[in-house]
């Protein structure tokens, strides 16, 4: 064997031994890939361990509504901005809190302003979750996905915005799930943001309107239930909007058939 080759190998072995072994760059990237997910898990755990989740209830709102409304009245600009920030953080770390917070927003700010604040805060928080999933384990899972998932990804990406609107409009899909699933299907960030912003407006408005009328329920000491908020008529309207968002897909497929 060439003397120069032997010298090069010996030098490499000595370097690895002195440094405790070579570090694989891919292994380092693999470790850091999980860091955002670990941060989310730790943040969510700390939220519940601190007891802050106990404030996300209608009972807490009933007991503190006078102080809360007084603070909001005294901070007309700061209050909506604070609510948007809290909503975004809650969407990231405590996804199931969205419905209650939307109703609370409607009670505090009224239906119109609450809808605007919730849509902004929810879109920001959802985008953070989407980016974490997309750049941490999204590519990792896609590379290991089977042909069925790959075909689903190709079909989804051809009509990204339409499918995103369907997922957001139909209240049958959990909000947190729709934040994560598109990341595994290769959806563009811009499409995700636009689809989320537009798609959650109708559902948000429904719960915000309910929240705007919460004061009368508090005054009558009635039990608060969200079970009847999405009535059959409201659900039919949301499904109708979802079907309307599928029109471009139907038109594209019909056009392709005519061309064949």
MOLIN-V769349 format. One line per field, one symbol per residue. phi: phi as a letter, one per 40 degrees, with the letter a starting at -180 (. if undefined). A space follows every 50 residues. Layout:
# MOLIN-V769349
phi->???
This chain:
# MOLIN-V769349
phi->.dcccccccccccccccccghcbcdcccccccccdccccccccccccccc gcccccaccccccbccccccccccbccccccccccccccccccbdccdcc ccccccccbgccccdcccccccccccccccccccccbccdcccbcccccc ccccccccbdccccccccccccbddcccccdcccbgccccccccccdccc ccccccccccccbcdcccccfcccbccccccdccccccccccccccddcc cccccccccc
